[in-house]
Amino acid sequence: MDQNKYVGMWVTADGYVRHELLPNGRYDEARGDRKSAYQGRYTLTGDHIDYVDDTGFTADGDFMNGVLHHAGMVLCRVKP
């Protein structure tokens, strides 16, 4: 399993929520004009992602057909 296959920027269609998954197992989430609104670590198990932000809040999601489904949101990968 390539633990880096989902590294990169994932964005909602309106661009409001942006998840940057970093190769070191950390993430940075921006919301609207608020850069780094949430930061923390993530782990991958197959196509499932678990998040733990730096305050201890947890969330998860699933990658399906090249799309990230997370907390009722749909995020698509931004090509570099």
C-alpha positions as CSV (number, residue, x, y, z in Angstrom):
1,M,0.0,0.0,0.0
2,D,1.4,3.4,-1.0
3,Q,0.8,5.6,2.0
4,N,1.5,8.7,-0.1
5,K,-1.0,8.0,-2.9
6,Y,-3.4,10.6,-1.5
7,V,-0.9,13.3,-0.7
8,G,-1.8,16.7,-2.1
9,M,-4.6,19.2,-2.0
10,W,-8.2,18.2,-1.8
11,V,-10.9,20.9,-2.3
12,T,-14.7,21.2,-2.2
13,A,-16.4,22.3,-5.4
14,D,-16.9,25.8,-4.1
15,G,-13.3,26.0,-2.9
16,Y,-14.3,26.8,0.7
17,V,-12.7,23.8,2.4
18,R,-9.2,22.8,1.4
19,H,-7.4,19.8,2.9
20,E,-3.7,19.6,2.2
21,L,-2.5,16.1,3.0
22,L,1.3,16.2,3.6
23,P,3.7,13.3,3.0
24,N,4.8,13.3,6.7
25,G,1.3,12.2,7.9
26,R,0.2,15.8,8.8
27,Y,-2.6,17.8,7.3
28,D,-3.5,21.4,7.1
29,E,-7.2,22.4,6.5
30,A,-8.2,25.9,5.3
31,R,-11.7,27.2,5.5
32,G,-12.7,30.3,3.4
33,D,-10.2,33.0,4.1
34,R,-8.9,31.2,7.2
35,K,-5.7,29.4,6.3
36,S,-4.6,26.6,8.7
37,A,-8.1,26.6,10.4
38,Y,-7.3,23.0,11.5
39,Q,-4.1,21.1,11.6
40,G,-3.2,17.7,12.8
41,R,-2.2,14.2,11.7
42,Y,-3.8,11.6,9.5
43,T,-3.5,7.9,9.0
44,L,-4.6,5.8,6.0
45,T,-5.9,2.3,6.1
46,G,-6.5,1.3,2.5
47,D,-8.9,4.0,1.1
48,H,-10.0,5.1,4.6
49,I,-8.5,8.2,6.3
50,D,-8.6,9.0,10.0
51,Y,-7.9,12.5,11.2
52,V,-6.8,13.7,14.7
53,D,-6.4,17.5,14.9
54,D,-4.0,19.1,17.3
55,T,-6.7,19.7,19.8
56,G,-7.6,16.0,19.9
57,F,-10.8,16.2,17.7
58,T,-11.2,13.2,15.5
59,A,-12.9,12.7,12.1
60,D,-12.7,10.3,9.2
61,G,-13.4,9.8,5.6
62,D,-13.2,7.6,2.6
63,F,-11.6,7.9,-0.9
64,M,-14.0,6.5,-3.5
65,N,-13.4,6.8,-7.2
66,G,-10.8,9.5,-6.8
67,V,-13.0,11.6,-4.5
68,L,-12.7,12.2,-0.8
69,H,-15.9,11.9,1.2
70,H,-15.4,13.5,4.6
71,A,-17.9,14.8,7.2
72,G,-20.7,15.2,4.6
73,M,-18.4,17.0,2.2
74,V,-17.0,15.9,-1.1
75,L,-13.5,17.0,-2.0
76,C,-11.7,16.5,-5.3
77,R,-8.0,16.4,-5.8
78,V,-6.3,19.5,-7.2
79,K,-3.6,18.6,-9.8
80,P,-0.3,20.3,-9.1
